[in-house]
Amino acid sequence: MAGVFQIGGSTESVRVQREVFAMPEYNYLAMDRGGKQIKGVIEAPSEEAIIEKLRGMGYYPMDVALNKKGAGDLDLMQMPGIRNIIGRVKQKDIMAFTRQLATLIDAGLPILRSLHILEDQTESPVFKIKIRQIAEDIESGSSLAEALDRHPKQFDNLYVSMVRAGELGGVLEAVLNKVAQFLEKRAYMKSKIKSAMMYPVVVMVVATVIVGVILIFILPKFQDMFAQLGAESLPGPTQFLVDVSWALTEQLPMVILGGVLIVAVYMRVNKTREGKHIIDKMKLKIPVFGMLLRKSSIVRFAETLATLIHAGVPILQSLDIVRDTSGNEVVARAMDDVYDSVKDGETIHEPLSEAKVFPPLVIHMVAVGEETGAIDSMLNKVAEAYTREVDDTVEGLTALLEPLMVVFLGITVGGIVICLYLPLFEIGNHIK
């Protein structure tokens, strides 16, 4: 930084002063340990700095956004997050980075040299910058975990905690391999869930487009034909389609506004812990897909907790991380109860049983793991068992959904066509 202040000239001096002293303002939304939401404004050089500061204050960051007031004085390309939007770091890049870093450290290379090698190898320009910043932080005296913690968008709390445990235990390369294995399993599970839901989503989109074209462009022509034939009244199903078509053609702005309001209300409710709990609870009750989501949540819980315990992360800290990375508020609340139980010196399996989320098999295996002192091994067995169940469920769904979706599309389009021709079957009664 000393070289920065030696720039001569009044213009350069003003520019340097602006860069040093005029930090951008950010609006933040956080949650304390009691679940209470806290809002405010903080000056900071980056989003990562705010997240780190909020965590240090004991808060859980939920949303951080640049304060638009005065944002016009900033260089857009220097705004935090812009480079991430242009070139977001992919999960596969982080997995490859973790595997390669573990290999290089295991081969005896120093961490700094390993990071420089990985910086040259990575193809992502954004990730290249992140790796360089991590190396610079380590050169300044930070540990690898501390350097990674300054980039929460790429390395979450689970990743950082395991690296910290590996550094303290002197088994960093083994922990990194475990992290890479965990990330690969999590990516595999996500791809399975996406593959199960992709086909019905595509069919629903196609059905929506077809129905929209019929209602907006084709039905009005039939309506004009019915009017010319002197039809005074239409059959109920046909009249319903006519009303929907009128709403889409004549009241389209109101329909769009209504849709936007529904989405806005959903997003607003989903941001609150209570609202997210209600939504996630409803998701788990969806036929077939709710069961799939429940099983995937169990796999995520078991794998995460087993990996953290195996890495040597303290049990309370592990439960705290599992709660934050569960992805489901129902599971997160169960982790709150487990955390309080363990903090009071009690067991893990009892509050899991009271949560009514985990099947008896999971609870019994956790109980056996606590009695034998091998809870991480038992959790891994739970994860393996439910991973196989998820695979079988996805394969069964894929085989079942394909014919069902084809039938659904045929019934939808065929039903609309029949409704359009119903008045023609009674044409004799409508012609004056």
Secondary structure, 3 states (H helix, E strand, C coil): CHHHHHCCCHHHHHHHHHHHHCCCEEEEEEECCCCCEEEEEEECCCHHHHHHHHHHCCCEEEEEEECCCCHHHCCHHHCCCHHHHHCCCCHHHHHHHHHHHHHHHHCCCCHHHHHHHHHHHCCCHHHHHHHHHHHHHHHCCCCHHHHHHCCCCCCCHHHHHHHHHHHHHCCHHHHHHHHHHHHHHHHHHHHHHHHHHHHHHHHHHHHHHHHHHHHHHHHHHHHHHHHHCCCCCCCHHHHHHHHHHHHHHHCHHHHHHHHHHHHHHHHHHHHCHHHHHHHHHHHHCCCCHHHHHHHHHHHHHHHHHHHHHHHCCCHHHHHHHHHHHCCCHHHHHHHHHHHHHHHCCCCCHHHHHHCCCCCHHHHHHHHHHHHHCCHHHHHHHHHHHHHHHHHHHHHHHHHHHHHHHHHHHHHHHHHHHHHHHHHHHCHHHHCC
